[in-house]
Amino acid sequence: MSKSESPLDQGLYLYQWPEAKGVDSIYPRCVIFHRMFNLLNIEYTPFNVTLPFTDQKPAEKLGQQLLDIPILRDDGVLYKTSEEIISHILNRIGDDPEKIKNATRLVRAKNYIYYQWANETFLNTLLYSRWLREENFRNFIRNVNWGNASKSYFSQSIIELKKKVEDYMSKFPIAKLNQREYLHLLHSQLKCLEEIFTNQQYILTGSISISRSDLAIFMVIQGLLSKDLEESEMIAETYPNILRWARDIDEKSQGEHTKKIDPFK
């Protein structure tokens, strides 16, 4: 490496917001790529970016691009959308027909309805629990890996980040729910998944392998099963088929940079 090169100019890096207790990243969509890379046996390094909401400069100057997390960086080249990342990963697989087949099945096979539901409606349920339920929020924030950030920078960033999440959530009806109504919604969503996983191993009917739709649902379930959330143990005890499914995916997609699901610890 020449003196003019950054260490990030070589190798595969996943730009993300940092991990926390029980979750691979506090930004759930980063979880999909952690798990996808592990399932495809792709070596990568997570790079925790500085929260971009205060005057302090981030360690890696991506400016406005930080709002587009996750970002993949491969030998200095940035891939800034999920589809760009996936297309690039498929191109990296090589010429082995079996590897190409397995990778294509994982990243391309998805039920559009389930995938969109997980990325929008179900994800908002997790955001409500984590950011709008005050006790959960306090527990969650205490266990985020903020690295070497100063206390003053941390507190400023969290205030701004919470505002951003609240502004985003205000666009959706779920933000207006009280605690009882939220729990009713949560149970209705989990009951649907529990019924599905009673009769099949993965979310796509008849599938014997993990799909991108499974990973989209997993990113939410991992967060909901985190011990930082007061409802995590209740979910694990009430919905055994969801827990079985989540542990199966967790075991098969574990890696150096992921967190193990264990709602009872």
C-alpha positions as CSV (number, residue, x, y, z in Angstrom):
1,M,0.0,0.0,0.0
2,S,1.4,3.4,-1.0
3,K,1.6,6.3,1.4
4,S,-1.2,8.1,-0.4
5,E,-3.6,5.2,0.0
6,S,-6.0,4.8,3.0
7,P,-6.3,1.4,4.6
8,L,-9.9,1.5,3.3
9,D,-8.7,1.6,-0.3
10,Q,-8.1,-2.2,-0.1
11,G,-10.5,-4.9,0.9
12,L,-14.3,-5.1,1.4
13,Y,-15.9,-2.8,4.0
14,L,-19.5,-2.5,5.2
15,Y,-20.2,1.1,6.3
16,Q,-22.7,0.9,9.1
17,W,-23.9,2.5,12.3
18,P,-22.4,0.6,15.2
19,E,-23.4,-2.7,16.8
20,A,-25.2,-2.9,20.1
21,K,-26.1,-5.6,22.7
22,G,-27.9,-8.3,20.8
23,V,-27.9,-6.7,17.4
24,D,-25.3,-6.6,14.5
25,S,-26.0,-2.9,13.9
26,I,-28.4,-0.3,15.3
27,Y,-29.5,0.3,11.7
28,P,-31.5,-2.8,11.0
29,R,-30.9,-2.9,7.2
30,C,-27.2,-3.4,7.8
31,V,-28.1,-6.7,9.5
32,I,-29.2,-8.1,6.2
33,F,-25.7,-7.6,4.7
34,H,-23.9,-9.0,7.7
35,R,-25.9,-12.2,7.4
36,M,-25.8,-12.3,3.6
37,F,-22.0,-12.0,3.5
38,N,-21.6,-14.8,6.1
39,L,-24.0,-17.1,4.2
40,L,-22.0,-16.5,1.0
41,N,-18.6,-17.0,2.9
42,I,-17.5,-13.5,1.9
43,E,-14.9,-11.9,4.1
44,Y,-15.6,-8.3,5.0
45,T,-14.9,-5.7,7.7
46,P,-17.6,-3.5,9.3
47,F,-16.7,0.2,9.5
48,N,-18.6,2.1,12.1
49,V,-19.3,5.6,10.8
50,T,-19.7,8.6,13.1
51,L,-23.3,9.8,13.4
52,P,-23.6,12.6,10.9
53,F,-25.7,15.0,13.0
54,T,-23.2,17.3,14.8
55,D,-20.4,19.6,13.8
56,Q,-17.7,17.0,14.6
57,K,-16.3,15.6,11.4
58,P,-16.8,11.8,10.8
59,A,-13.7,9.7,10.7
60,E,-14.4,8.8,7.1
61,K,-15.7,11.8,5.2
62,L,-18.7,10.6,3.3
63,G,-20.8,13.6,4.1
64,Q,-24.4,13.3,2.9
65,Q,-23.8,9.7,1.9
66,L,-23.8,8.7,5.5
67,L,-27.6,9.1,5.4
68,D,-27.6,6.3,2.8
69,I,-26.1,3.6,5.1
70,P,-25.5,0.8,4.5
71,I,-22.7,1.4,1.9
72,L,-20.3,-1.1,0.6
73,R,-16.7,-0.2,-0.2
74,D,-14.6,-2.6,-2.2
75,D,-11.0,-1.7,-3.0
76,G,-11.9,2.0,-2.7
77,V,-15.1,1.9,-4.8
78,L,-18.4,2.8,-3.2
79,Y,-21.7,0.9,-3.8
80,K,-24.5,3.0,-2.3
81,T,-27.8,1.2,-2.7
82,S,-28.9,-2.3,-1.7
83,E,-29.3,-3.3,-5.4
84,E,-25.8,-2.0,-6.3
85,I,-24.3,-3.9,-3.3
86,I,-26.1,-7.1,-4.3
87,S,-25.1,-6.8,-8.0
88,H,-21.5,-6.3,-7.0
89,I,-21.5,-9.2,-4.6
90,L,-22.9,-11.5,-7.3
91,N,-20.1,-10.4,-9.6
92,R,-17.6,-11.3,-6.9
93,I,-18.8,-14.9,-6.5
94,G,-16.6,-16.2,-9.3
95,D,-17.2,-18.9,-11.9
96,D,-18.2,-21.8,-9.7
97,P,-21.7,-22.7,-11.0
98,E,-22.9,-24.1,-7.7
99,K,-21.8,-20.9,-5.8
100,I,-23.5,-18.7,-8.4
101,K,-26.7,-20.8,-8.1
102,N,-26.7,-20.6,-4.3
103,A,-25.9,-16.9,-4.2
104,T,-28.5,-16.1,-6.8
105,R,-31.1,-18.1,-4.9
106,L,-30.3,-16.2,-1.7
107,V,-30.3,-12.6,-3.0
108,R,-32.8,-12.8,-5.8
109,A,-35.5,-15.2,-4.4
110,K,-37.9,-13.2,-2.4
111,N,-41.6,-12.8,-1.9
112,Y,-42.2,-9.1,-2.8
113,I,-45.1,-8.8,-0.3
114,Y,-43.2,-10.2,2.6
115,Y,-40.0,-8.3,1.7
116,Q,-41.8,-4.9,1.5
117,W,-43.8,-5.6,4.6
118,A,-40.6,-6.4,6.6
119,N,-38.8,-3.3,5.2
120,E,-41.6,-0.9,5.9
121,T,-44.5,-2.0,8.3
122,F,-42.6,-4.5,10.4
123,L,-39.5,-2.4,10.6
124,N,-41.5,0.5,11.9
125,T,-42.7,-1.7,14.7
126,L,-39.1,-2.2,15.8
127,L,-38.4,1.5,15.5
128,Y,-41.4,2.3,17.6
129,S,-40.3,-0.2,20.3
130,R,-36.7,0.9,20.3
131,W,-37.0,4.7,19.9
132,L,-40.5,5.7,21.0
133,R,-40.8,3.5,24.2
134,E,-38.8,5.5,26.6
135,E,-37.6,2.7,28.9
136,N,-36.6,0.6,25.9
137,F,-34.8,3.6,24.4
138,R,-32.7,4.2,27.5
139,N,-31.7,0.6,27.8
140,F,-30.9,0.3,24.1
141,I,-28.7,3.5,24.0
142,R,-26.7,2.4,27.0
143,N,-25.5,-0.7,25.2
144,V,-24.5,0.7,21.8
145,N,-20.8,0.4,20.9
146,W,-20.0,4.1,20.5
147,G,-16.2,3.5,20.3
148,N,-14.1,6.4,21.4
149,A,-16.8,9.1,21.0
150,S,-16.8,11.7,23.8
151,K,-19.8,11.9,26.2
152,S,-20.7,15.4,24.9
153,Y,-20.5,14.2,21.2
154,F,-22.5,11.1,22.1
155,S,-25.3,13.0,23.8
156,Q,-25.6,15.6,21.0
157,S,-25.7,12.9,18.4
158,I,-28.3,10.8,20.2
159,I,-30.6,13.8,20.7
160,E,-30.4,14.6,17.0
161,L,-30.7,11.0,15.9
162,K,-33.8,10.5,18.1
163,K,-35.3,13.6,16.5
164,K,-34.7,12.2,13.1
165,V,-36.3,8.9,13.9
166,E,-39.3,10.6,15.5
167,D,-39.7,12.9,12.5
168,Y,-39.6,9.8,10.2
169,M,-42.1,7.9,12.3
170,S,-44.5,10.8,12.5
171,K,-45.4,10.0,8.9
172,F,-46.9,6.7,9.8
173,P,-50.1,5.8,11.9
174,I,-48.1,3.7,14.3
175,A,-46.5,6.8,15.8
176,K,-49.9,7.8,17.2
177,L,-50.5,4.5,19.0
178,N,-50.4,4.3,22.8
179,Q,-48.6,1.4,24.5
180,R,-51.6,-0.9,24.6
181,E,-52.3,-0.3,21.0
182,Y,-48.7,-0.9,20.1
183,L,-48.6,-4.3,21.9
184,H,-51.9,-5.3,20.1
185,L,-50.3,-4.5,16.7
186,L,-47.1,-6.3,17.7
187,H,-49.0,-9.4,18.6
188,S,-51.1,-9.4,15.5
189,Q,-47.9,-9.3,13.4
190,L,-46.1,-12.0,15.3
191,K,-49.1,-14.3,15.3
192,C,-49.1,-14.2,11.5
193,L,-45.4,-15.1,11.4
194,E,-45.9,-17.8,14.1
195,E,-48.5,-19.5,12.0
196,I,-46.3,-19.4,8.9
197,F,-43.3,-20.9,10.7
198,T,-45.5,-23.6,12.2
199,N,-46.0,-25.1,8.8
200,Q,-42.8,-24.2,6.9
201,Q,-39.1,-23.8,7.6
202,Y,-38.6,-20.5,5.9
203,I,-40.8,-17.6,4.7
204,L,-41.0,-18.7,1.0
205,T,-43.5,-21.6,0.7
206,G,-41.7,-24.9,0.0
207,S,-38.2,-23.4,0.3
208,I,-35.5,-25.4,2.1
209,S,-33.0,-22.5,2.1
210,I,-32.8,-19.0,3.5
211,S,-33.9,-16.2,1.2
212,R,-33.5,-12.4,1.2
213,S,-37.1,-12.2,2.5
214,D,-36.1,-14.2,5.5
215,L,-33.1,-11.9,6.2
216,A,-35.4,-8.8,5.9
217,I,-37.7,-10.3,8.6
218,F,-34.7,-11.5,10.6
219,M,-33.3,-7.9,10.9
220,V,-36.5,-6.9,12.8
221,I,-36.8,-10.1,14.9
222,Q,-33.2,-9.8,16.0
223,G,-33.9,-6.3,17.3
224,L,-37.2,-7.3,19.0
225,L,-35.4,-10.2,20.7
226,S,-32.7,-8.0,22.1
227,K,-32.7,-8.0,25.9
228,D,-32.7,-4.2,25.8
229,L,-36.4,-4.3,24.9
230,E,-38.8,-5.2,27.7
231,E,-41.0,-7.3,25.4
232,S,-38.2,-9.5,24.2
233,E,-38.6,-12.3,26.7
234,M,-42.4,-12.3,26.2
235,I,-41.9,-12.7,22.4
236,A,-39.5,-15.6,22.9
237,E,-41.9,-17.4,25.3
238,T,-45.1,-16.8,23.4
239,Y,-43.9,-17.5,19.8
240,P,-41.7,-20.6,19.8
241,N,-41.8,-21.2,16.1
242,I,-40.5,-17.6,15.4
243,L,-37.8,-18.3,18.0
244,R,-36.9,-21.6,16.3
245,W,-36.7,-20.0,12.9
246,A,-34.7,-17.0,14.2
247,R,-32.2,-19.3,15.9
248,D,-31.8,-21.4,12.8
249,I,-31.0,-18.4,10.6
250,D,-28.8,-17.0,13.4
251,E,-26.8,-20.2,13.6
252,K,-26.4,-20.5,9.8
253,S,-25.4,-16.9,9.2
254,Q,-23.2,-16.3,12.3
255,G,-19.8,-14.7,11.8
256,E,-17.1,-12.7,13.4
257,H,-19.1,-9.5,13.3
258,T,-22.6,-10.7,14.3
259,K,-24.4,-11.0,17.6
260,K,-26.0,-14.3,18.8
261,I,-29.7,-14.3,19.5
262,D,-30.3,-15.2,23.2
263,P,-33.4,-13.4,24.6
264,F,-33.1,-15.1,28.0
265,K,-29.7,-13.8,28.9
